[in-house]
């Protein structure tokens, strides 16, 4: 079994998302060979994991500030909207 190559992460979320969208478009066009498609699919999986991790971290950092009855502010985690 060949050793896995270490993937270089994108500089930021936006760059990762842009590269992911480009890879998806290239694969969907069907103009690249099977081996190239498999390599790009592997890169796409890496980018997807990277982007999800960035979003998860951002979600943890988002807090909702609300005023208490005495005028003080306290932070609470942002809750997901109800469907």
GUROKE-239174 format. One line per field, with one value per residue (C-alpha): residue number from 0; x, y, z. Coordinates in Angstrom, 3 decimals. Layout:
residues N
num <- (NUM / ...)
xx <- (X / ...)
yy <- (Y / ...)
zz <- (Z / ...)
//
This chain:
residues 83
num <- (0 / 1 / 2 / 3 / 4 / 5 / 6 / 7 / 8 / 9 / 10 / 11 / 12 / 13 / 14 / 15 / 16 / 17 / 18 / 19 / 20 / 21 / 22 / 23 / 24 / 25 / 26 / 27 / 28 / 29 / 30 / 31 / 32 / 33 / 34 / 35 / 36 / 37 / 38 / 39 / 40 / 41 / 42 / 43 / 44 / 45 / 46 / 47 / 48 / 49 / 50 / 51 / 52 / 53 / 54 / 55 / 56 / 57 / 58 / 59 / 60 / 61 / 62 / 63 / 64 / 65 / 66 / 67 / 68 / 69 / 70 / 71 / 72 / 73 / 74 / 75 / 76 / 77 / 78 / 79 / 80 / 81 / 82)
xx <- (0.000 / 1.528 / 2.238 / -0.193 / 1.138 / 0.989 / -1.473 / -0.711 / -3.588 / -4.927 / -3.965 / -7.495 / -11.090 / -11.982 / -9.012 / -9.894 / -13.518 / -12.531 / -10.136 / -12.785 / -15.332 / -12.787 / -12.031 / -15.720 / -16.274 / -13.299 / -14.508 / -18.101 / -16.918 / -15.447 / -12.506 / -9.833 / -8.769 / -9.670 / -6.365 / -6.412 / -10.036 / -9.084 / -6.189 / -8.420 / -11.138 / -8.591 / -7.595 / -11.284 / -11.828 / -8.874 / -10.202 / -13.680 / -12.291 / -10.234 / -13.227 / -15.451 / -12.831 / -12.593 / -16.391 / -16.608 / -14.006 / -15.822 / -19.111 / -17.530 / -16.258 / -19.581 / -21.365 / -24.562 / -24.335 / -27.464 / -28.322 / -29.254 / -31.919 / -29.307 / -27.792 / -24.718 / -23.785 / -23.100 / -22.026 / -23.915 / -23.322 / -25.284 / -28.044 / -28.983 / -32.239 / -35.288 / -36.795)
yy <- (0.000 / 3.368 / 5.903 / 8.810 / 12.146 / 14.994 / 17.565 / 21.254 / 23.140 / 26.248 / 29.681 / 30.325 / 29.120 / 31.114 / 29.742 / 26.206 / 26.598 / 28.099 / 25.224 / 22.709 / 24.272 / 24.203 / 20.520 / 19.631 / 21.504 / 19.751 / 16.310 / 17.044 / 18.214 / 14.750 / 16.073 / 14.586 / 10.971 / 8.464 / 8.646 / 12.453 / 12.389 / 10.104 / 12.368 / 15.424 / 13.622 / 12.856 / 16.539 / 17.511 / 15.272 / 16.908 / 20.391 / 19.452 / 18.271 / 21.464 / 23.720 / 21.830 / 22.179 / 25.931 / 26.268 / 24.169 / 26.374 / 29.533 / 28.184 / 27.541 / 31.121 / 32.732 / 33.788 / 35.621 / 38.612 / 39.301 / 41.817 / 40.574 / 42.288 / 44.350 / 45.708 / 43.460 / 41.454 / 37.757 / 35.456 / 32.341 / 29.928 / 30.693 / 28.145 / 26.703 / 28.108 / 25.907 / 24.625)
zz <- (0.000 / -0.974 / 1.742 / 1.986 / 0.853 / 3.314 / 2.034 / 2.334 / 3.941 / 2.231 / 3.564 / 4.829 / 4.685 / 1.573 / -0.368 / 0.703 / -0.315 / -3.674 / -4.407 / -3.364 / -5.742 / -8.585 / -7.995 / -7.965 / -11.239 / -12.872 / -11.831 / -12.898 / -16.345 / -16.886 / -18.897 / -16.647 / -16.467 / -13.798 / -11.910 / -11.917 / -10.735 / -7.857 / -6.842 / -6.955 / -5.027 / -2.298 / -2.214 / -2.102 / 0.941 / 2.675 / 1.876 / 3.061 / 6.406 / 6.680 / 5.932 / 8.368 / 11.101 / 10.489 / 10.602 / 13.774 / 15.446 / 14.343 / 15.657 / 19.044 / 19.146 / 18.300 / 21.405 / 21.941 / 24.252 / 26.170 / 28.862 / 32.296 / 34.390 / 36.239 / 33.001 / 32.981 / 29.916 / 29.871 / 27.076 / 26.087 / 23.228 / 20.082 / 19.663 / 16.310 / 14.897 / 15.296 / 12.007)
//
